[in-house]
Amino acid sequence: MRSESRPTPPLPAARAPTPVVRRTLLLGSLALLPLVVGRSGPPATVTILPNDNVRPAGRYSKGTQVIDLRIRMGSWSPDRDRRPEPFILPAFAEGTGAPTIPGPMIRVPTGTRVHVRLRNELTDRSVLLHGLQAHPATAEDTIWIAPGASRDVDFNAGAPGTYFYWAAFDTTTIDNRAGLDAMLNGALIVDSPERAPTDRVFVIGLMDLDPDLIHSPPRPERFTVSINGRSWPYTERFQFAMGDTVRWRWINPTSNPHPMHLHGFYFDVHSRGTALADTLYSSQDTRKVVTERMDFGGTFTMTWVPERPGNWAMHCHIRAHTALDSTLGMKAPPRRGWPTGDMSGIILGIQVRGTPAEAPAVAAHALRLVLRERPGIKSDRLSTAARLSDPRWPADRAMPLYPGPPMVLTRGEPASITVVNQMSDTSILHWHGIELESYYDGIAGWSGTPGHTAPAIAPGDSFVARMTPPRAGTFIYHSHMQQTDQVGDGLYGPLIVLEPGERFDPSRELIWVIGGRDLINLDDLLVLNGVHAPPPIEVKAGERYRVRIINIAEGNTGDFALLDGDKPVEWRPTNKDGVPVPARLAVGGPATVRTSVGETFDFDFVPQESGDLRVEIRNGGDLQASQVVRVR
């Protein structure tokens, strides 16, 4: 997975202070790998524990929170017995206690003085500490600590917000730190004094031990991912009652972005920030989404309310960060009875208590979607196509398409979709952004309720998904078999929900779906509507069009632009993830948008003059796909 092009330092026993310019790409299919060991001094014997970020570190005395923070080596097993050997790496510890991943949480009310006693117990590594300073800040305060040395840091906590501290073996930036020092992170939360904390804090981890892909062909990258020191299915499970208000903080001190997707529900984003500053939104600017891109070094806070019972999940939408075969040493199949056997990594399991509602017996819309393998494709991987049959469409519209054709439903009207699997692979579809009953949500072995979970769709079998969409907008249907490359091979399509009485008019719709595999080559990651160069399309000057943009690639950022020459034309944002954008954002502006996996965007666009426009999709500045739009 590569979201951006940037320099990446090498990872020998001790990294050089001057980075070598390289590109980083996380792959979705890795071979079984041996024990990974990072050494600094004598072999470690202490076990690194996961940190749920519930208890603040330190003790309070006379207006000051005093914290004893140390760095020591330890052994870490985020997957417990699924991995044959642990990682040996440095981690933060509080005093003489066991080291933890993430490090001890510093959490204080605003106005508190913080005194941190730092000690580097590594015998042959200096470390550079970041983030132990007053917030907000415009520049980092850093502290070098030599092997065996100690330092004291004293600072005012500053403004309320979600921040973090981190360390590295050299002067690398956060977006380039991915080796054995990548788990040297900890949450730093500053609370408003008027109310006690009622939220939970999640710190994502990513350790990449071999980012050098300058090979022909590229060799698989080796990495592991976690939430609060654990990898699914060992991440913390949450149980809620319907109507609970859930408050979560997310922190990303890793070198990769993570688009975080909540199944079945929308959540409100209340702030976004970095290690240095946090922007708290007013009630008018709070955004309601199903997927939020968290940039490397980024943070955000959210609330949501579970409204339907069953099993749900929140996870990073990058396939390589949630697939069993993508984490180091995880090729062996899981034990019998484990949920979501083809998933691992950055995933939280959510169980909402209650009795599911009965699905409508009669559907206003009965659709049939046949999953097939595309004939004539020479590849060592499965190549997919989807054939949609909809009684409202002429027969010639029900043909195999790649990616899948637009599926059109109506708000408030029950629908049944029969998914028929004619492929040689097992599959299951997720209705991304649709609020529906858990059993139909699309995670095999997890969606549903205990004792009644949705099965994967075996070759030759079928599954009927039932839903009554409660809102109109742009959504996605896509494969949720993480162990396969079905999404990368095109098993996805637009899911459009109209208002009652509204008619779908293809002549006034501009639908651009960004897809693509994680591994083709460094400059060949993304496609637009299934190809790199779709044929030209025509629009009429002065006519109004609805632009729908969907990113459902396996794992890459796609920068979209609609250009007249080298300059963007103008459009007006209307919706994100099917929800109207805040009023202050719903104004005309340049036709550019950064998209991450699992996000949808709607715009209002009126071409002004005849001539040729051009759509460009870029990743890290590199052109990936383009299409001519002829204005007549």
C-alpha angles and dihedrals in degrees: 000000000000120000098170140005112248140138116281122195121229119254111224121144088290120016120235115247091234111065121229112229108249138144125245123219127172112211128211101220122051134176122238106278132202129242114309113215130179114192129206111159123326121356113284121246101176120095119233109227128210114252117219091192094234102120120056115228124244136018131279119237128167097334095319131101107216116202130183105208122183137174118220140155122261146153119263129195110179090172098041111205095001089080119061096216135021128242116254109215144129122275139171120262134186108239114306092339125112117286115253139204111249099028124250112303116245106208124166140149117261112273093038120131112228122207115187122189106204126198128177107209093179111114101212108020132081115207132207114217122210134186104028095125144090117296139262098037135169095208136028124257107215132191127198115213118189122217109290093004130127133213135181123221125193123186144147113254092228128192125006113268150105113282139148143209125223144173138211138187092241142008095290120139123245093258091058100042108100108126133088091314093055094099094057093108138116139179119255110194124182112195131203108251096228097074139033117246114267099169137093126233124219123191117193119217130201125174117185114189101180114030095154104110098162092124135109104261100015113248119230116275117235118221146137131213134200149169113227090344098309135096123213130300085032096051115112116283120221129208121195139171120234109270096029116137109230119201119194136174120204125200125188112192091161133107093247134067117242121206101207115210127192115205119226100000144062122237132203118238110215102174145004126199153136137242088283108038141017128205112212112203124226117236089260092054098045108121127216112213144151094214128036122187111224109197122216106283090017137130138192139178126218145178129200140171122221107227102172131044127242141066118320137165143211115206147152107271095218104109094215089058095054106032122101093227094052101068121080115273094358102118094109113096117253123255120271113276097028113134122243092009094191095053134083139152130033100028134122120200117220127192120190116197120230145075116290118240120250115259115241111270093216122047122209088206121037112186132176122208118190117198113211143168113250111245121230095026111133106209140122087229132069113268114202140205132182127215115200122199114196120169089217092062130071116259092250089064091061097078133123109279136179116239099023118272123257111281109210124203134164128239112257095009118114116241135189120200117192108206111201117193112212093159127103090239129075112249146174130188129229120207096218114213095004116127103222141136114298097242091066097042095101113243107125114229093008112053111091127032133308107292093013110065129153116264125224112254107252121211108283093018133102141210130203115220116198126197143154105205110221096199139035123239147089117313138157139239115203144152116275097194096120095184091064134061093235095124091049089049093055107267094147141081146173117286108200122190117196131200115256109280093017118126125216107237111188090192090066097041126090106190117183118181117192112208140149146133126276093235123043099107135305094273099035107063109116136052132193115226089343101312141063095239114027115193117267119276129206130228132175124246112246095019121118120239134187111226115205116189121188128182112201101148118140092257121329140111114240120202107206123201133172105204140191100201104315096334128082118245118226130267136160122240113231110163143016117196089349095306125108112256119241112284095248089058096046093087133107118277146139114321097243131112137169111228129194130192113293097017127122127194132190126201138179111231133182115182109224109196138017116263140082123306124185134218115212129189115196135180118197088345093305117123110241106168139357141184134190117235111199115206113206 
